[in-house]
Amino acid sequence: MPDPYTTDAAVMSAVKERYASAARRSLSLAPDGCACCGPTGSDPISGGLYDQEEVPSQGALTASLGCGNPTALITLEPGQDVLDLGSGGGLDVLLSARRVAPGGIAYGVDMTDEMLELANRNKAEAGVTNATFVKGTIENVPLPDATVDVVISNCVINLSSNKHAVLAEAHRVLRPGGRFAVSDIVLLRPLEPALASIVALWTGCIAGALLDSEYVSKLTSVGFTDTSVQITRGYDRSDIETLAAQLSPADIPAGMDIDEAIDSLDGAFASAFIRAVKPS
């Protein structure tokens, strides 16, 4: 059953436009355009997650809208196959592809044509040959059963309004013994309904997030074991004020001023690394 808060169509449309806009900005840059031009510069959620020396493509970093670095939090071995759910500009796919070579393939699935175009440009720029980007949604992954050894994702699953389908698909495409290892936003307490209904907050990775305990429950319900949620980055009031400054006044619920909205979000969410295993 889809999660509440808003409709599938509204969420998907808003998310798709946000990521298409980010891709268009990156595509308009020269291939070696500086990362500071993108959302990874000062954003309290997306900023400072990657070592510049390890980044295979500045274009991929520029378009990154993640909340963690899943490739730094899980060991990948040569010969393994990896899938990134919502691969965007391809940064985590390209990093993974380097780690699983030789013999392994890194797949990325994304629903946005502009992001797929950008990812393939970044793949060529990085000279990576064992990465493959495919069009599709994370609720209906266009790969056969038991295709990969590891499923990663970076601040994308929270954007889906049908998380059960996403997690079931992750379980389906994993081989027995395969690992689920994603960075995502989690809620530490329930949001007020008025805030949870704001589509702008869905596309900013907050209102669509699950409670940490819900994440574990949903993973278990689709067949995963050894589930855990590790908080990797918390957000103080100044971080939330920075995020709130990106909202339009029209996004704030009627009768709630911006300070009240910030008070409601203060301490309510965090970035986390979520792990689980598909039983052998």
Residue, then its C-alpha position, 0 to 999 in steps of 0.5 A: m500500500p502506498d505511503p500516505y502524505t500525497t499522491d504518487a503522481a504529484v510526488m513523481s512529477a515534482v521529483k522528476e522536475r527537480y532532478a531534471s533541472a539539476a541535470r540541465r544545469s550540469l549539462s550546460l557546464a563544460p565537462d570539467g565544470c567546477a563542483c561548487c556550481g552545483p548543489t553539493g557546495s553549501d547544502p547542509i544535506s548534500g555538501g562535503l560527502y566526497d573526497q575530491e581526490e576520489v571523484p571520477s567526474q566533476g560533472a557527476l559531483t555537480a549533479s549529486l543530490g545525495c545525503g551520504n556516500p554509500t560507496a564509502l560505507i560498504t566494502l565492494e570487491p572485484g567481480q561483484d555486480v552493483l545496482d544504484l537505485g536512482s543513480g542521477g548523474g552517476l557518481d556512485v555508479l562510477l565509484s562502484a564500477r572502479r571498485v568492482a573491476p575487473g569482472g564486475i558491473a555497476y548498474g544505475v537506474d533512473m527515470t529522468d532522461e536528462m540525468l541518464e544523458l548526464a550520467n553517460r556523459n560523465k561515464a565517458e569523461a571518467g573513462v569507465t567501461n563497466a558501468t551501465f545506465v538504464k531507464g526505469t523507476i525504483e519501484n519497477v527495476p528493469l533487471p532480472d531476478a537475482t542480478v546483483d550482489v549489492v544494492i546501493s542508493n543515495c537519498v532517493i528511496n525517501l522520495s518514493s511514495n511506495k517504499h514497499a515496492v522499492l524495497a521488494e524490488a531491491h530484494r528481488v534483484l539481489r542474489p541470495g546473500g546479497r546486501f542492501a546498503v543505502s544512504d537515506i534521510v530518516l525521521l527521528r520522530p513523526l512530522e506534523p501532517a501539515l509539514a508532511s503534505i508539502v511536495a517541496l519537502w518531498t523533493g528536498c528529502i524530508a517529508g517522504a522519509l520513514l521513521d528509523s523504526e519503520y525502515v527496519s520494519k519495512l525491510t523485514s516485511v519484504g524478506f531482509t534480515d540483519t537490518s540496521v540504521q546508523i545515523t551518519r549526520g544530524y542537522d542543527r537549527s542553522d542547517i534547517e534555517t538554510l534548508a528553509a530559505q530554499l522554500s517559497p513562502a507559498d510552501i509554508p502551510a497556512g497558519m504556520d510561520i517559518d519559525e514554527a516550521i523550523d521548530s517543528l523540523d528541529g531534531a526531527f530528521a537525520s542522514a543515515f546508513i541503512r543495511a540489510v541482507k537477503p538471506s542465503 
